[in-house]
Amino acid sequence: MGPRTRTPSDEVAGSLVEAAVRVIEADGTDALTVRRVAAEAGVSPQGVYNHFHGKQGVVEAVFVRGFDALSAAFAELPREDPREAIVVAAHRYRELAREHPGFYTVMFDRAVPDFAPSEDALAHAGAAFGGLRELVVAAMDAGVLAPGDAVSVAQQLWSALHGAVSLELRGIGFVEDLDAQFDALVASLLRGVAR
């Protein structure tokens, strides 16, 4: 059996998700409507209902795609140096947020009224967290991080990274060099959990 190819239906669904992200990034989540997404994608509003059953389904698809992108960013890391893998993961987290603030807003801010991710969508978020947890386990196994509860350490790292990135996206910062500040934050976090 050859590689799976995208069907026209998959392509339309993908273009609707991309259109939703463009709308969010251009004008915020308040501008996200079925009609606007359909127009941005060049399909009829019925196409949104056919593929996603309405606005909430589109938002969930954006949520899932964002966490899948984060999972992929964590999965593609070089693993020879477990400490460096965590550093690179932190930078990829920041890059995803800076390059795709639309995903980030939907993933973490719950900026769309009445949107609550389904259990399936939350499983995608859990998979992304699982990628970070695997990096922590590898660093603990290599003696780079102190032994302990890998879930707790991964949550501490994610919480700190999320806080820093969220502040940066909102333009709240009091240092000139945000890149150097982020590097310093990651170094401090890893010192805090080092062996």
C-alpha positions as CSV (number, residue, x, y, z in Angstrom):
1,M,0.0,0.0,0.0
2,G,1.5,3.4,-1.0
3,P,1.6,6.5,1.1
4,R,-1.8,8.1,1.9
5,T,-2.6,11.1,-0.2
6,R,-4.8,13.9,0.9
7,T,-8.4,13.8,-0.4
8,P,-10.1,16.9,-1.7
9,S,-12.1,16.8,1.6
10,D,-8.9,16.7,3.7
11,E,-7.6,19.7,1.6
12,V,-10.8,21.7,2.2
13,A,-10.7,20.9,5.9
14,G,-7.0,21.9,6.1
15,S,-7.7,25.2,4.2
16,L,-10.5,26.0,6.6
17,V,-8.2,25.6,9.6
18,E,-5.5,27.7,7.9
19,A,-8.1,30.3,7.1
20,A,-9.3,30.4,10.8
21,V,-5.7,30.9,11.9
22,R,-5.2,33.7,9.5
23,V,-8.4,35.4,10.7
24,I,-7.3,35.1,14.3
25,E,-3.8,36.4,13.6
26,A,-5.1,39.3,11.6
27,D,-8.1,40.4,13.7
28,G,-8.3,38.3,16.8
29,T,-10.7,35.7,18.0
30,D,-13.7,38.1,18.1
31,A,-13.5,38.2,14.2
32,L,-13.8,34.4,13.9
33,T,-17.1,33.6,12.4
34,V,-18.3,30.8,10.1
35,R,-18.9,33.3,7.3
36,R,-15.4,34.9,7.7
37,V,-13.6,31.6,7.8
38,A,-15.5,30.4,4.7
39,A,-14.7,33.6,2.8
40,E,-11.0,33.5,3.8
41,A,-10.9,29.8,2.6
42,G,-12.8,30.5,-0.6
43,V,-15.6,28.1,0.2
44,S,-19.3,28.5,1.1
45,P,-20.3,28.7,4.8
46,Q,-21.9,25.3,4.4
47,G,-18.4,23.9,3.8
48,V,-17.6,24.9,7.4
49,Y,-20.6,23.1,8.7
50,N,-19.9,20.0,6.5
51,H,-16.4,19.6,7.8
52,F,-16.6,21.0,11.4
53,H,-20.3,21.4,12.3
54,G,-19.7,25.1,12.9
55,K,-17.4,27.6,14.5
56,Q,-16.6,25.5,17.6
57,G,-15.5,22.6,15.5
58,V,-13.1,24.9,13.6
59,V,-11.7,26.3,16.9
60,E,-11.2,22.7,18.1
61,A,-9.3,21.9,14.9
62,V,-7.1,25.0,15.4
63,F,-6.5,23.8,19.0
64,V,-5.5,20.3,17.9
65,R,-3.3,21.5,15.1
66,G,-1.4,23.8,17.5
67,F,-0.7,21.1,20.0
68,D,0.2,18.7,17.2
69,A,2.7,21.2,15.9
70,L,4.2,21.5,19.4
71,S,4.4,17.7,19.7
72,A,6.2,17.6,16.3
73,A,8.6,20.3,17.4
74,F,9.5,18.3,20.6
75,A,9.7,14.9,18.7
76,E,12.2,16.2,16.1
77,L,14.9,17.1,18.7
78,P,18.4,15.7,18.7
79,R,18.7,13.5,21.7
80,E,22.5,13.1,22.1
81,D,22.6,15.8,24.8
82,P,19.6,15.6,27.1
83,R,20.1,19.0,28.6
84,E,20.5,20.6,25.2
85,A,17.3,18.9,24.0
86,I,15.4,20.6,26.8
87,V,17.0,24.0,25.9
88,V,16.0,23.5,22.2
89,A,12.5,22.4,23.2
90,A,12.1,25.6,25.2
91,H,13.1,27.7,22.2
92,R,10.8,25.7,19.9
93,Y,7.9,26.4,22.3
94,R,8.7,30.1,22.1
95,E,9.2,30.1,18.3
96,L,5.8,28.4,17.8
97,A,4.1,31.0,19.9
98,R,5.9,33.9,18.2
99,E,5.4,32.6,14.7
100,H,1.8,31.4,15.2
101,P,0.1,33.6,17.9
102,G,-3.3,32.4,16.5
103,F,-2.6,28.9,17.5
104,Y,-1.2,30.0,20.9
105,T,-4.2,32.1,21.7
106,V,-6.6,29.2,21.0
107,M,-4.4,26.7,22.7
108,F,-3.9,28.5,26.0
109,D,-6.1,31.6,26.3
110,R,-9.5,30.1,25.8
111,A,-10.2,33.3,23.9
112,V,-13.2,32.0,22.0
113,P,-16.4,32.2,24.2
114,D,-18.1,28.9,24.9
115,F,-15.2,26.9,23.5
116,A,-14.2,23.9,25.6
117,P,-11.9,21.3,24.0
118,S,-13.2,17.8,23.8
119,E,-11.5,14.9,25.5
120,D,-10.0,14.0,22.2
121,A,-8.6,17.5,21.7
122,L,-7.2,17.5,25.3
123,A,-5.4,14.2,24.4
124,H,-3.4,16.1,21.8
125,A,-2.4,18.7,24.5
126,G,-1.5,15.7,26.7
127,A,0.7,14.3,23.9
128,A,2.6,17.5,23.6
129,F,3.2,17.6,27.4
130,G,4.2,14.0,27.1
131,G,7.0,15.0,24.7
132,L,8.4,17.4,27.3
133,R,8.1,14.8,30.0
134,E,10.1,12.3,27.9
135,L,12.9,14.9,27.6
136,V,12.8,15.4,31.4
137,V,13.0,11.6,31.9
138,A,15.9,11.3,29.5
139,A,17.8,14.1,31.3
140,M,17.1,12.5,34.7
141,D,18.3,9.1,33.4
142,A,21.5,10.7,32.1
143,G,22.1,12.3,35.5
144,V,21.7,15.9,34.1
145,L,18.6,16.6,36.2
146,A,18.0,15.5,39.8
147,P,15.9,12.4,40.1
148,G,12.3,13.0,41.0
149,D,8.8,13.2,39.6
150,A,9.2,13.8,35.9
151,V,5.6,15.0,35.5
152,S,6.1,17.6,38.2
153,V,9.4,18.9,36.8
154,A,8.0,19.0,33.2
155,Q,5.0,21.0,34.6
156,Q,7.3,23.4,36.3
157,L,9.3,24.0,33.1
158,W,6.2,24.4,31.0
159,S,4.6,26.8,33.5
160,A,7.6,29.0,33.5
161,L,8.0,28.9,29.7
162,H,4.4,29.7,29.2
163,G,4.5,32.6,31.6
164,A,7.5,34.1,29.8
165,V,6.1,33.6,26.4
166,S,2.7,34.9,27.3
167,L,4.1,38.1,28.7
168,E,6.3,38.5,25.6
169,L,3.3,38.1,23.2
170,R,1.4,40.7,25.2
171,G,4.3,43.2,25.0
172,I,4.9,43.1,28.7
173,G,8.6,43.2,29.3
174,F,11.1,45.4,31.0
175,V,14.3,44.3,29.5
176,E,15.8,45.3,26.2
177,D,17.0,42.0,25.0
178,L,14.2,39.4,25.2
179,D,16.3,36.7,23.5
180,A,19.0,37.0,26.2
181,Q,16.3,37.1,28.9
182,F,14.7,33.9,27.6
183,D,18.1,32.2,27.5
184,A,18.7,33.3,31.1
185,L,15.3,32.0,32.2
186,V,15.9,28.6,30.6
187,A,19.4,28.4,32.2
188,S,18.0,29.3,35.6
189,L,15.2,26.7,35.3
190,L,17.6,24.0,34.4
191,R,20.0,25.0,37.3
192,G,17.0,24.8,39.6
193,V,16.3,21.1,38.7
194,A,19.8,20.0,38.0
195,R,21.5,17.1,39.9
